[in-house]
Amino acid sequence: MRPNSTPRTVLRTENTTLALLMGGYVVDYIDRVMIAIALPLIGKEFGLTRTEQGLVVSAFAIAYMLVQFPAGVLADRIGSRPLLVVSLAAWSVFTAATGLAPGLLVLLLLRVLFGVSQALFPAASFKALTERTTPRTRSRGAGLMIASNSLGAGLGPLIAAPLVVMTGWRHTFWIVAAAGLAIGLVLWKLMPPPLPRELTEADTHADTLAAAPVTHVLRNGLVLRCAVMFACFNMLDYGMITWVPSYLVETKGMSMVEAGISSAIPLLVTAAAVVLGGQLMSRGLDADPRRLVVPALLLSASLLVAMLLTNSTTAFTVLQSLAMFAAGLASIGIIGMPLRALSRDVVGSGMGAVNTGGQLAGVLAPLIMGWLADRSGFAAAFGFLALATVVAASISLTTRPNPTTEKTASLHPSSQTS
């Protein structure tokens, strides 16, 4: 038995990798949601309409989306560890620079550069996870890793709102940038080497797969369907993160700190739901995730309809939390399908393609909801999220994963995709 194949070493590698990736994602999402907390102040200082404020968020999302697949290819070529560190360092620099923005045009440019930098992280993180976990523990690990997104998004308002009030929105960006640089240094020092291939692959096809053209991943039926499904699913997260703080401040008359706390609760609830969803997937639902994904998303959509009909701030937050909890249960069922089906040699490219679809929501949701809020009010904007969630459930209902078929499809250029 190789030294890095002992049960103790495997467990230590898995746990260390997950802890580092979770730490990176927490800072990632704190950085990302800070703009939503600061948006009312930025909009007031720069004289921006809601649609222009939505554009500030979407500028990041457009760059983030476009770089997902190239970042996945890069992760497969140069490895996950250097790309993770470069991503953390670069996005921290542009976070700090955001605090110096003199107006809308410079702010948009910095958000684009911030988006490019953060886009390097997801595919590299999925590759690092695949290289350093066994198939048996991967869904649970993915659940913990993705849950840290919601944890960071939930902690973001709790941290950023008081900082914005006490120090101003510009200083807040500088403080969080320092935390990102610190996490990058820790990740560089402590990330363990990959486990032996025989421990991380469910079969022995990977050596051949490494020679397959990257473009073949884009013709994989499961990858493409999951990309579209993830786009519809992710509308909910991006829509809530972007517009709930503004809704609570402008429509319900909350203070910025109160709005930060209220908008954090559903995101922290979502983190727990994602962990639970990962556990459920690893205990027998991996073979057919539809059994969890479809009912969870339909329940979420129903709760969103109830949320947009209520006039009570408390009821709004409770229903939002329940809707996002239900959706959170489904997240690993969507993301886990290609993660299980693809070899570690192309998992960066495959997950980059899936996440491109997911981040399309980051481009569309802020703009569409801002446009709807300007013209028809926030009820129409939140109704759009319910519709997108139903569409995601519909796609899931017609998607049946077949890992063996999908692996074969991505292995041989002459193969037919489903």
KAVENUR-V952066 format. One line per field, one symbol per residue. burial: I if it has 16 or more other C-alpha atoms within 10 Angstrom, else O. A space follows every 10 residues. Layout:
# KAVENUR-V952066
burial=???
This chain:
# KAVENUR-V952066
burial=OOOOOOOOOI IOIIOIIIII IIIIIIIIII IIIIIIIIII IIIOOOOIOI IIIIIIIIII IIIIIIIIII IIIIIIOOII IOIIIIIIII IIIIIIIIII OOOIOOIIII IIIIIIIIII IIIIIIIIII IIIIIOOIII IIIIIIIIII IIIIIIIIII IIIIOOOIII IIIIIIIOOI IOIIOOIOOO IIOIIOIOII IIOOOIOOIO OIOIOIIIII IIIIIIIIII IIIIIIIIII IIIIIIIIIO OOOIOIIIII IIIIIIIIII IIIIIIIIII IIOOIIIIII IIIIIIIIII IIIIIOIIOO OOOOOIIIII IIIIIIIIII IIIIIIIIII IIIIIIIIII IIIIIIIIII IIIIIIIIII IIIOOOOIII IIIIIIIIII IIIIIIOOIO IIIOIIIIII IOOOOOII
